[in-house]
Amino acid sequence: MESFHGADGDKIGVLLRHLAPTSLATMVCFGNKAEPYWVQSRIEFDHPDPRTWTHYFHQVGDKLFEQERPDGLPRDTIPGYAEYLVALKLAEEAEGSMDVHIYQEDSGKLSEARFIRAPHRVGIQMGDSIRQHWIYDDQIVASEWGDGATSHRMRNTEELMLGLDENVKRAASQFLAGLT
């Protein structure tokens, strides 16, 4: 569970994930208004390798995208929200890199990306975009998402919810309740 911070450094939302042996559920919610930005994703795969994904469910606000893996995609293709799994795999290694294609769930756009393990971080280059996931004890503890947005691992739900907008807290609580 991670807090989400805007370019000014203020905590404005949450980034929550639930990893099971053959699926990854993710929820991102942030903002301080009546209708915060909200995305929920569920990716299913055959093996604990995101490149074997078979199906995804992706919802942005009231727009729903659901699809089986399209035929003809390169074998190394992962959905966008599976980026975390590739970074986590590289976090367990001292060095290395992995080239993949990233399939954007909401547009169907395919982009080339390179994940690179460096000391204390995994960097991702996708076109002109660079993101980083910071590593401690083989775990991702913070991420830089571009345009100044960051996320930081929290120790507990109370720390996560402290200072958040009520609508963001409600969305986070509903996601977490659905995991039990």
Buried (B, 14 or more C-beta within 10 A) or exposed (E): BBBBBBEEEEBBBBBBBBEEEBBBBBBBBBBBEEEBBBBBBBBBBEEEBBBBBEBBBBBBEEEEBEEEBEEEBEEBBBBBBBBBBBBBBBBEEEEEEBEBBBBBBEEEEEEEBEBBBEEEBBBBEBEEEEBBBBBEEEEBBBBBBBEEBBBBBBEEBEEBBEEBBEBBBEBBEEBBEEEE
